[in-house]
Amino acid sequence: MAEERVQKLLAQAGYGSRRACEEFIVEQRVKVNGKLIELGAKADPAQDTITIDGRRVKFDVAPIYVMLNKPAGIVTTNEDEFGRKTVRDMIPLEGHLYPVGRLDADSEGLVLLTNDGDLANALTHPRYGHAKEYVVLVEDQPSDNTLNTWRRGVMLDGQLTAPVRVEVISMERGQTWLRVIMHEGRKRQIREVAGMLGHHVKYLKRVRLGPLELGDLKLGHWRYLTPPEVRALRSLLGKPGKLSGRSARGKPTRPPKRPTKTMPRRR
């Protein structure tokens, strides 16, 4: 096997996206043949020993792809310094699994977890611009001018947001259901922009990530992606979609006993 950059090898081994693996190297947690390395270092896993936090990296791990319908109150990370429950805590599988992208703790919906670092990078890197779709409940009834301003983009943290698609699903007394489709994902972007425009977000749920749709997966449940879903994802990388070493479906965990908010049906 030819030499590759170590961060790429770590991503392929399931330690997260390339950007996350770069951080491991910067934090001096990665060694090749017993020596600390710097960004840009290369290695050949067939000949070199690569370790992270003193543990040898294995390169024969089967790819795993899991979809979770995240409840509110769960943080989208593997570990939380404040001891809050994480999305990883909800998936009773062994091995390295990392959430792809972020979803606010107080939001619900689709989270993808995988050990496929290349795929994680393709879905999260800004240059790919994959669509993310949300159902959002805001206070009051936004005017056409407000919605058009949101669609064109607003200044957020000194930078103009990318154009988004915002549609009204329905209006009720004192609140409005919206569908928001966007191609970027800054921290709490929908909540921040809606608040700037005078409409507090009361509820937010992600229902689509790239080619993946949440469908009827129950809140708090998880499942393995189906082979067609894996093929659709891996087509983003120009690679064949194969599931090796795992069933295409998994038994979902039990959802927490809590009331489920009602939403209008998608039209």
N, C-alpha and C positions, 0 to 999 in steps of 0.2 A: 504493500500500500504506500502511495506517495505521501510525502509530508504535507500536513495541513496546519493552518493556524489553530492554536490550541483552543481558543474560544469557540471556533466552529466545531471542533471535535467534542467539546463538552456539551454543546447544544445538541449535537447528533446523539449523544449518549443520554440525553434526557434531563440535563441540569438546568433547563430554562432557555430563554431566547439568547441570541448571541450577545445582546447588550447586557443581559443579566450575567452571562458568563464572563464578559469583559470585566464586570465589577468584581467578580471573584479573584481575577488575576490582579487587578489594581489593589485589592485588599490583601494581597500576598497570601492567599489561601491555596494557591495552585503550585505544584512542583512537577518537574519532569526529570526523571531519574534522580530524584532526591534533591534537586536544586530549584529554588524559587525562580520563577520566570517573570518576564515583563510582557506587556501587550505587544503583539507582533511575533512572538515566539512560535515556532513550528515544531511539530512532532509527528512521528509515525507510530500509531498505536500497535502496529504489528511488531515493532522492535523496542519502543520506549515505554517506560512505566510512568503513567500520569496519575497523580493523586490530588485530591481536593480535601482539605482538612485532615490529611493523613490517611485517607481511605482511597484505595486504588479504584480508578474509574473502569467500569466494565463497558465494553462496546458491543455486546451481543444481546442487548435488551430489545424485546419485541415492542413495536410502537403501540401505544394505548391512546384512545381518543374517547373522552367522556363528556357528556352534556349534563349540566346541572341547572335546575330551575331554582335559583338562589332566593331564599326568603330575605326580607329586610332584617337588619341586625347582624348579618353575617358579613365578615370582611373578605374581600377578594385578594387573598394572599395566602402563603403557606404557613407563616408564623406571624403572631401579633404581639408586640411588646407590651400591650396592655392586658393581655390574657383573654381577648375576645375570641369567640368561636370563628373559625375560618372555613372557607370553602373546602380546603383540604381535609378538615375534620369530618366533613360530611360524606367523604368518599372512602369506604372501608377497603381500600386496595393497597397492597404493598408496593414499594418502589417510589421512584421520583415522578411526581405529577405536578405540573405547574399551571396556574390559571393563565389564559391568554387574554391580555389586556386587563382593564379595570372596570369595575362596576361599583358605584358608591355603596357604602354599608347600608344606607337607608333606602336603597333601591332594590327591586326584585328583577328576576328574569334570567335570561340565558347566559351561562358562563361555560366556556369550553376549557377543559383541563386535558393536558397531554404531556407526554415525555418526548415529543417530536419538536426539537428546538428549531429546526429549519422552518417548520410550519408556523410555530409561534412567532418567529421573526417576520414571516410573510404576512401574517394577519395583523401585526401590531405596528410595523414600520410605516411611518407617515407616507413614504413614497408609493406604497401600494394602494392606499386609499379605499379599502374595502368598505362597503356600506354597512351601517348599523342602524337598525330600526327600533324605535321606542314608542310605547303608548304612554301618554303623559296627561295627567289631570292638573289643570291650573285653576287658580282662583279667578273669578270674574270672566268676562267675555272679551278676548283680545279683538281690537278693531282690525280692519283690513290693512290700514297703514302700519300697525304694529307687527302684524304677521309678515308683511312685505319687508319691513326693516329686518326682522329676524332672518328671513330667507336670503336677503342680500349679504348679511354679515354685519356684525357690530364689533366695536373695539373692546377687547377683553385682555386685561393685563398688558396693555400697550400693543396688542397685535390684533389685526382684523380676523374675525372668524371666517372660515370657508363658507360658501353658500350652502344652504340646507334646504330640504324639502319639508315644509310644514303644512299639514292639512287639518282642517277641522273635521272631527268624527261626529261629534254631537255637542249641543249646548244644553245645559241645565240651569236651573236658577242659581246664580252665583258662582258657577264653575263651568269649565269647558274641557272636553276630551280632545286631545290632539294626537296626530301621528307625526313623528319627527324622524326623518331619515337623513343621516349625516355621514360624512366620509373622514372626519377627524374625531379625536376623542380626548380633548383636554380635560383636566381634572374638574369634575362637577360642572361641565360646560353647559348642559341643558338647564340645570338649576340656576347657574349664575346668569346666563343670558335672559332666561324668563324673568328672573328677579329684577334685572336691570330694566326690563321693559314693563315692569309694574305688575307682574303676574306670578305670585308665589306658587311653586310646584308642590302639590299636595300628594301626588303619587306618580311613580315612574317605574316602568317595566320594560326591559329589553326583550324584544320578541324575535329579533333576527341578527345574526352575525355572519356577514359574507353570504355564502350559500346555505347556511344552517338556519332553520326555523324552529322555534320553540315548540310550536304545535300544541298538543294537548298534554304535554308532560306536566304532571301535577307539581304544585309548589312544594319544595323540599325533596323532591325525587330526583334521581339521576339515572342515566342509562349509557351504555356504550353506543357510539355512533354506528349506524348501519353501513354495510359496504358501499352503497351508492353515495352516502354522505362523505365517507372517507375519500372516495374517488373524486368527488367534487372539490373537497378541500385540497387534496394533493395535486389536483390539476392546476392549482394556483402556483405550484412549484415546477410544473412540467414533468411530474413524476407519476408513475402508475400507482393506483390506489390499492394497496394490499393490507390485509389484516393478518398478522402472523402471530401465532401463539395465544390468541385470545378469541373468545366467542364474540360474535357481532353484537350481542345484547347482554346486558347485565341485569340482575335483580335490583330494582330500585330500593333505596332506603325508605323508611316510613316518614311521612311528612309530619312536622310538628302540629299539634292540635291547636289551631288558631283560626279565627274567622278569615275567610277569603274575600277580598274586595271584589265587587262586581265591576265588569267593564263591558262596554258596548261591543257587540260582535264586529269583527272586521268585515268591511264591505268590499 
